[in-house]
Amino acid sequence: MFEGICEAIHREMDSLEDKYSKGTQLSGQDLEHIDTMAHALKNLKTYEAMCGGGEYDTRSRRSTVRYSREYEPREEYRRY
């Protein structure tokens, strides 16, 4: 799911990696671009997982939900 979009983002990030591996100073604009691409990849993979695509099955989803309920931090330890 969304393989073409993810591949395009990865190609762009590879291009920036090549640019900065040569010692170019990181610009604020490129940093924002990298952050946006990383965020998009994360969101696409999360969406894919929620829809049941990719390497995600109902068994792992149930165990994740159970884990999050059993190990929620106590109110007095939460940080805001």
N, C-alpha and C positions, 0 to 999 in steps of 0.2 A: 504494500500500500504506500503510495506517495514516493515510490523509488526514484522517479525522474526528478522530482523536486529535491529530494535528499541528495541525490548525486550532483545536481547543479550547485547546491550549497557547499558540498564537500569540495567540488572543483574550485570554487571561489576561495574557500578557506585554504586549500592547497596552494593556490596562487599567492595569497597573502603570506603563507608560511615561507614560500620561496623568496619572496621580497624581503622579509624580515630576517631570514636565516643568513642573508648576505650582509647584515649589519645595519640595515636601514633603521632609522629612528622611528618608533611607533608614533603615528599621528593620532590625535583625538578622534578624527573622522573615521579612520580605519578601526580604532578601538570600538567605536559605536557600531560600526558595520559588523565586526566580529561578534560583538555581544548580541546584536539582532539576529545574526545567523545561528548562533549557538542556541538562543532562545527558541527560534523557529524549529530547529532540529529536535530539541527537547519536547516541544509541544506536539510536533507531528508524531514522535515516538510514543508519547503519552496517549494521544488520541488513538493511535493504532492499537496499543495495548488495551485500552478501554473498550474498543470495538471487537476485541478477540482476534485481531490479526497478528501476524508475526510470531514471536517466540513467547506467547502468553497464553496460558490456559486457565480454565476455571479453578482448577486445584490450587494453583499458585495465588490466584486472586483471593480465594477463601482464606488461605493461610495468612496472607498479608493483612486482611481485615481482622482476623482473629488476633494476630500479633499486635496490631495498633490498638485494639481495645484492651488487651491484657496489660500492656506496658505504657499506658498513658502516664505522663508525669503527674505527681500530686499537685494540687492547686498551689501549695506553699512554695513549690520549687519552680514553677513556671516563670519564665523571663519574658518581659514585654518590652 
